[in-house]
Amino acid sequence: MASQDASSSLSPNNYFVVIRRINSNKNTFFQVSLKPYRQVILLIEPSNKSELVSYPIRDIVQEAKKLEKQGIKMIYLNIGDPAPFGFRPPQHILDAAAEALKQNYSGYAPSEGDPELRKTVAEYEKVAPEDVFITAGLSEGIDFLFQALVDPGRNILLPIPTYPLYLTKERISYGTVDFYDCDASFEPDLDSIRKNITKYTRAILVINPNNPTGAVYSRKTLQGILDIAGEHKLPIISDDVYDQMVFDGEMTHMRDICKDVPVVCGNSLSKNYIYPGARVGYLAFHGEGWDKMKDAVQRLCNQRLSVNWEMQRAYIAAIKGSHDHIHKFNAELKIRRDLLVKRVKGIDGLSTAPPRGAFYSFINVEGPWKNDTEFVRGLLKEGVVVVPGSGFAPKMDGKHFRLVFLPKPEQLESAFDRIAEYMKDK
Ligand SMILES: Cc1ncc(COP(=O)(O)O)c(C=O)c1O
């Protein structure tokens, strides 16, 4: 009886095959192993795909919270959310959301978006309402673009450094992650774009103004990218989520100069209108050749039913209403930017190109640290939370960190005092 049991537990029916993808720097390996079925009951395995998901901007918070419990008071400079720093959405936008709830905008909205919002965005973007799709923040728009464009082995050519959501989406599409470099002032390097386009490239991503660098690209660079896209018959994805937050120099929109190159622009209520919690954004398709993509995006909209309706109504009020807040916000950001530039200059081992838009700085750090993660972990113990640059730039030099300069000037000063102290004896 006992031997019968033993042999039956060895039967192939009692085992299942686990295939794990392992990415090293250069290669992808597949590890194949057998596991007894019993283990499935005891330990529920997440999918291989889910292991490719990370978000370094928030991941670092868990470590910070642990240290906070030990009594270290933290200054959080990791998340690009103006709300904790006292910035509020304009009142007329909040009123429009409240009014929409009173008027019973509580059902599912049309999947592709409230018709009036699509029309309002279309006027702003100078496209037809049918070219606009409302999404749950631009984050969902980015997800839809990857789902609609990128099959396994294909890719969207990303800038390095880049906003981490693009990295995760590329990875979970089983895309081949390819990057183009930026120069010392964080402007895209046109030769690098040319070199890194392959037969697997489906589109080129441009984030302008940029997260994580705060760069605002020159018209000449944007024109250069358009020329390359035109030569290779590739569309451009233009992430414009910070397009009104420029406090130094001119903002040129891809959409205004793209002529016959197809461009899809993404934007949201989150940054320009200081309302990230609203979770409303859009994709606007410019130019020819998008019909099948628009059909795919429509289906992606349908399967998730709709976006919060009252917040869509708030977005209408935002675009149509006063934009006074943005001038005040930019003036505040410029004060903080100037302070940041002065403090970075004054600390041995730190350097950066001054940000001209958004509210991020990507700072180079030279010192004895093995890599930027080690630097950031050490800084956590001094009570400052920033994000390791490698989260934005896996193939760069590992010598950067990203800092959000939204806090009040005195708090920012105090963060830099701590950084200076931390670096002094190194
Ligand atoms: C460059 C960039 N794109 C897109 C997003 C997503 O923004 P949301 O989903 O809030 O619209 C962010 C958020 O920080 C961002 O920095």
The ligand as a Gaussian input file, in Angstrom:
#p B3LYP/6-31G(d) Opt

LIG

0 1
 C        5.801000      61.894000     -17.870000
 C        4.542000      61.392000     -17.244000
 N        3.609000      60.835000     -18.029000
 C        2.459000      60.369000     -17.523000
 C        2.194000      60.422000     -16.171000
 C        0.903000      59.863000     -15.666000
 O        0.089000      60.861000     -15.190000
 P       -1.452000      60.676000     -14.886000
 O       -1.798000      59.240000     -15.024000
 O       -1.649000      61.161000     -13.489000
 O       -2.160000      61.502000     -15.899000
 C        3.137000      61.001000     -15.308000
 C        2.911000      61.041000     -13.861000
 O        3.743000      61.392000     -13.054000
 C        4.348000      61.497000     -15.857000
 O        5.298000      62.055000     -15.097000

